[in-house]
Amino acid sequence: MAPISTFVKNFRDGDILLEDGTTPTALDLTVQYEGGDFSISGLGDGQKEVATYLDRGSLCSIRHTNQTFPTISFSAHLTDLSDGTSETLPDIIRRTTGSPFAAAVSTYHADADVYTLKVTWTITEPGGGTHKVIADDVHLTIDMSEGDPSSFSLSGTCFGSVALT
């Protein structure tokens, strides 16, 4: 068994890759100028809700019930909104007409009503190894705000599996 890493990870060690479901080669975008604030919430045993059952007011049983869906968020500095030839963050999220992502395919199903992407957060060890959080079938939305700097805020729900490697 390999020892636990001695390197504490920080915002400088990661990158985020978004991929669609095009086969055999996915359309993809590595997020540039990101804030280093990737977050995934709601991971648990079996991705199930826990229900409590009471016997006259006292706990008698706990059971797994409905499936739960982790959420993802991250931010990036606003650099470009849309481009007919270059890849932009809003274009992959919105499948913008006239962009390289206009023909992007949902990872959930090629003919799915809801457009989803694969989101991979890669953490690179200072010594060269990597760790990954891979979330499948993530429906992302994007917000924009003006400021210093202007920024994108992305959030999404993962309807597929989450792997930690």
C-alpha positions as CSV (number, residue, x, y, z in Angstrom):
1,M,0.0,0.0,0.0
2,A,1.3,3.4,-1.0
3,P,1.8,5.9,1.8
4,I,-0.5,8.9,2.1
5,S,1.0,11.9,0.3
6,T,3.0,14.3,2.3
7,F,2.0,17.2,0.1
8,V,-1.0,19.3,1.2
9,K,-2.9,20.3,-1.9
10,N,-3.9,23.9,-2.7
11,F,-5.5,26.0,-5.4
12,R,-2.3,26.0,-7.5
13,D,-2.4,22.2,-8.0
14,G,-5.6,21.8,-10.0
15,D,-7.2,22.1,-13.3
16,I,-10.7,21.5,-14.6
17,L,-11.6,19.8,-17.8
18,L,-15.1,19.8,-19.4
19,E,-16.0,17.1,-22.0
20,D,-19.1,16.3,-24.0
21,G,-20.3,12.9,-25.1
22,T,-19.1,13.0,-28.7
23,T,-17.5,9.6,-29.6
24,P,-14.9,8.5,-30.3
25,T,-13.3,11.9,-29.4
26,A,-15.1,14.2,-27.0
27,L,-15.3,17.9,-27.6
28,D,-13.5,19.4,-24.5
29,L,-12.4,22.6,-22.8
30,T,-9.8,23.0,-20.1
31,V,-11.0,25.9,-18.0
32,Q,-8.5,28.8,-18.2
33,Y,-8.1,31.6,-15.7
34,E,-10.0,29.9,-13.0
35,G,-10.3,31.0,-9.4
36,G,-8.9,27.8,-7.8
37,D,-12.2,27.2,-5.9
38,F,-13.6,24.0,-7.3
39,S,-16.1,22.4,-4.9
40,I,-18.1,19.2,-4.9
41,S,-20.7,18.7,-2.2
42,G,-23.0,15.9,-1.2
43,L,-20.8,12.8,-1.6
44,G,-21.9,9.9,0.6
45,D,-22.2,6.2,1.0
46,G,-24.0,4.9,-2.0
47,Q,-25.4,8.4,-2.9
48,K,-28.6,7.7,-1.0
49,E,-30.8,9.7,1.3
50,V,-31.0,8.4,4.9
51,A,-34.5,8.1,6.4
52,T,-35.1,7.7,10.1
53,Y,-38.0,5.6,11.4
54,L,-39.3,6.2,14.9
55,D,-41.1,3.9,17.3
56,R,-43.3,6.2,19.5
57,G,-40.8,9.0,19.2
58,S,-37.6,6.9,19.6
59,L,-35.2,5.9,16.8
60,C,-35.8,2.3,15.8
61,S,-34.2,2.2,12.3
62,I,-32.3,4.2,9.7
63,R,-32.5,3.2,6.0
64,H,-31.2,4.3,2.7
65,T,-33.9,5.6,0.4
66,N,-33.8,7.9,-2.6
67,Q,-30.7,8.6,-4.7
68,T,-29.0,11.9,-4.1
69,F,-27.2,14.1,-6.6
70,P,-23.9,15.8,-5.7
71,T,-23.4,19.5,-6.7
72,I,-20.4,21.1,-8.2
73,S,-19.3,24.7,-8.3
74,F,-16.3,26.7,-9.5
75,S,-15.4,30.2,-10.9
76,A,-13.3,31.6,-13.6
77,H,-12.2,35.0,-14.7
78,L,-14.3,36.4,-17.6
79,T,-12.2,36.5,-20.7
80,D,-14.6,36.1,-23.7
81,L,-18.3,35.4,-24.1
82,S,-18.5,33.6,-27.4
83,D,-16.4,33.0,-30.4
84,G,-17.0,31.3,-33.8
85,T,-13.6,29.6,-33.9
86,S,-12.2,29.6,-30.4
87,E,-13.5,27.6,-27.4
88,T,-15.1,29.6,-24.6
89,L,-16.6,28.6,-21.3
90,P,-20.1,30.0,-22.1
91,D,-20.1,28.3,-25.5
92,I,-19.5,24.7,-24.1
93,I,-22.1,25.3,-21.3
94,R,-24.8,26.7,-23.7
95,R,-23.8,24.8,-26.9
96,T,-23.8,28.2,-28.6
97,T,-24.8,28.2,-32.3
98,G,-21.9,29.0,-34.5
99,S,-19.3,28.0,-31.9
100,P,-17.1,24.9,-31.9
101,F,-19.6,23.4,-29.3
102,A,-22.8,23.9,-31.3
103,A,-22.8,20.2,-32.1
104,A,-21.8,19.0,-28.6
105,V,-23.5,15.9,-27.4
106,S,-24.9,15.2,-23.9
107,T,-22.9,12.7,-21.8
108,Y,-26.2,11.3,-20.3
109,H,-27.5,10.1,-23.7
110,A,-26.8,11.4,-27.2
111,D,-30.5,12.2,-27.6
112,A,-31.1,13.4,-24.0
113,D,-33.4,16.3,-23.3
114,V,-31.0,17.6,-20.7
115,Y,-27.5,18.5,-21.9
116,T,-24.8,17.2,-19.5
117,L,-21.0,17.1,-19.4
118,K,-18.2,15.1,-17.8
119,V,-16.3,17.3,-15.3
120,T,-12.8,16.3,-14.3
121,W,-10.8,18.1,-11.6
122,T,-7.2,17.0,-11.8
123,I,-4.9,17.7,-8.8
124,T,-1.2,17.4,-9.7
125,E,1.3,16.5,-6.9
126,P,4.4,18.6,-6.7
127,G,6.3,15.4,-7.4
128,G,4.4,14.6,-10.5
129,G,1.6,12.2,-9.5
130,T,-2.1,13.1,-10.0
131,H,-5.4,12.6,-8.3
132,K,-8.8,13.1,-10.1
133,V,-12.4,13.8,-9.2
134,I,-14.4,12.6,-12.2
135,A,-18.1,13.5,-12.3
136,D,-20.3,12.1,-15.0
137,D,-23.5,13.6,-16.4
138,V,-23.2,17.0,-14.9
139,H,-25.8,19.6,-15.9
140,L,-24.0,23.0,-15.6
141,T,-25.3,26.6,-15.6
142,I,-23.2,29.7,-15.8
143,D,-23.6,33.1,-14.2
144,M,-21.6,36.2,-15.1
145,S,-20.8,39.2,-13.0
146,E,-18.9,42.5,-13.4
147,G,-16.2,43.4,-11.1
148,D,-12.4,43.5,-10.7
149,P,-12.1,41.0,-12.3
150,S,-15.3,40.2,-14.0
151,S,-16.1,36.6,-13.5
152,F,-18.0,33.5,-14.4
153,S,-19.6,31.3,-11.7
154,L,-20.6,27.8,-12.6
155,S,-22.8,25.4,-10.7
156,G,-24.1,22.0,-11.6
157,T,-25.8,18.8,-10.5
158,C,-24.2,15.5,-11.1
159,F,-26.7,12.9,-12.3
160,G,-24.1,10.2,-12.9
161,S,-21.3,8.6,-11.0
162,V,-18.4,10.3,-9.1
163,A,-15.0,8.7,-9.1
164,L,-12.1,9.7,-6.9
165,T,-8.7,8.4,-8.1
